[in-house]
């Protein structure tokens, strides 16, 4: 079973967001967003609609085989483009509270929001609750905890 997440981009009070089915953990979706998705690329990502799995690339490089049955390791798998599904476009919410309702509606365990060029993270019913914290700080803290555990 996947670890569901929701990825959003704030535009003033509005939030455009998409569902992501797999690997919503900080070490999965969180790390990929922080390492590979600036503001411009985040907007492009959300424009593509809901996804099965997030990867560093949005577009399929020329000569690379990529589809739902044979995904490339580096290319995001979108429901619309790669599975030919309909009804999987991004959602627009008029407030952050409405965005949180979208997270709840899709069963998201984590949510990620780009605002003013910075990524933030929260969890639904988890240790972050409805508060946003810096994704960079959350990943640094989690990595530190892993290092503590593995020593």
C-alpha positions in Angstrom: 0.0 0.0 0.0 1.2 3.5 -0.9 2.0 6.3 1.5 -0.3 9.0 0.1 0.6 12.6 -0.1 -0.7 15.9 -1.5 1.6 18.4 -3.2 0.4 22.0 -3.5 1.6 25.4 -4.7 0.2 28.5 -3.0 -0.8 31.5 -5.2 -1.8 34.1 -2.6 -4.6 32.5 -0.6 -5.3 29.9 -3.3 -3.6 26.5 -3.5 -3.3 24.4 -6.6 -2.6 20.8 -5.6 -2.3 17.2 -6.7 -2.4 13.7 -5.2 0.6 11.5 -5.1 0.1 7.8 -4.3 3.5 6.4 -3.5 6.3 7.1 -1.1 4.9 10.3 0.5 7.4 10.1 3.4 9.9 12.9 4.0 12.6 10.6 2.7 10.6 10.0 -0.5 8.5 12.7 -2.0 9.9 15.3 0.5 13.5 14.6 -0.5 12.7 14.6 -4.3 10.8 17.9 -4.0 13.5 19.6 -2.1 16.3 18.4 -4.4 14.6 18.8 -7.8 11.7 21.1 -7.7 12.0 24.9 -7.6 9.0 27.2 -7.9 8.8 27.1 -11.7 9.1 23.3 -11.8 6.7 22.9 -8.9 4.0 24.8 -10.9 4.7 22.6 -13.9 4.4 19.4 -11.8 1.0 20.5 -10.3 -0.2 21.4 -13.8 0.3 17.8 -14.9 -2.3 16.5 -12.4 -2.4 13.6 -10.0 0.5 11.1 -10.0 1.3 7.6 -9.1 4.9 8.3 -8.2 7.2 11.4 -8.0 10.6 11.4 -9.6 13.2 14.1 -10.5 11.9 14.6 -14.0 8.5 15.6 -15.3 9.0 15.3 -19.0 10.2 12.1 -20.7 13.6 12.6 -22.3 13.9 11.8 -26.0 14.7 8.1 -26.6 13.6 7.0 -23.1 10.8 4.5 -22.8 8.3 5.6 -20.2 4.7 4.6 -19.5 2.7 3.3 -16.6 3.7 -0.4 -17.3 7.3 0.5 -18.0 8.2 3.6 -16.0 11.6 5.2 -16.2 13.3 5.4 -12.9 13.8 9.2 -13.2 10.4 10.2 -14.7 7.3 11.0 -12.7 4.4 8.7 -13.4 1.2 10.8 -14.0 -2.3 9.2 -14.2 -3.4 11.4 -17.1 -0.3 11.2 -19.3 0.9 7.7 -18.4 -2.3 5.8 -17.6 -4.7 7.8 -19.9 -7.1 8.4 -17.0 -9.5 11.3 -16.8 -10.7 13.3 -13.8 -7.2 13.6 -12.3 -6.5 17.2 -12.9 -5.2 19.5 -10.2 -7.6 20.9 -7.6 -7.8 24.6 -6.7 -8.7 25.5 -3.1 -9.5 29.1 -2.0 -7.8 28.7 1.3 -5.2 26.6 3.1 -8.0 25.1 5.2 -9.7 23.9 2.0 -6.4 22.4 0.9 -6.2 20.5 4.2 -9.7 19.1 3.4 -8.3 17.9 0.0 -5.6 16.2 2.0 -8.1 14.5 4.2 -10.3 13.5 1.3 -7.5 11.7 -0.6 -6.2 10.0 2.5 -2.9 11.9 2.5 -0.5 11.2 5.3 1.8 14.0 4.4 1.4 17.2 2.5 3.9 19.5 0.8 3.3 23.1 0.0 5.5 25.5 -2.1 5.0 29.0 -0.9 7.2 32.0 -1.9 9.8 29.7 -3.4 10.1 27.5 -0.3 8.8 24.0 0.4 6.9 23.3 3.6 5.6 20.0 5.0 2.9 18.8 7.3 1.2 15.6 8.3 -2.4 14.8 8.6 -3.0 13.8 12.2 0.8 13.3 12.8 3.5 15.1 14.7 3.2 18.2 12.5 -0.6 18.3 12.4 -1.9 21.2 10.4 1.2 23.4 11.0 3.6 23.9 8.2 7.3 23.5 8.9 10.2 24.0 6.5 10.8 20.9 4.5 14.6 21.5 4.6 14.5 21.6 8.4 12.2 18.6 8.6 14.6 16.5 6.4 17.6 17.7 8.3 16.0 16.6 11.6 14.9 13.3 10.2 18.4 12.6 8.8 19.9 13.5 12.1 17.5 11.0 13.8 18.5 8.3 11.3 22.2 8.9 12.1 21.5 8.6 15.8 19.7 5.4 15.3 22.3 3.8 13.1 25.3 4.6 15.2 
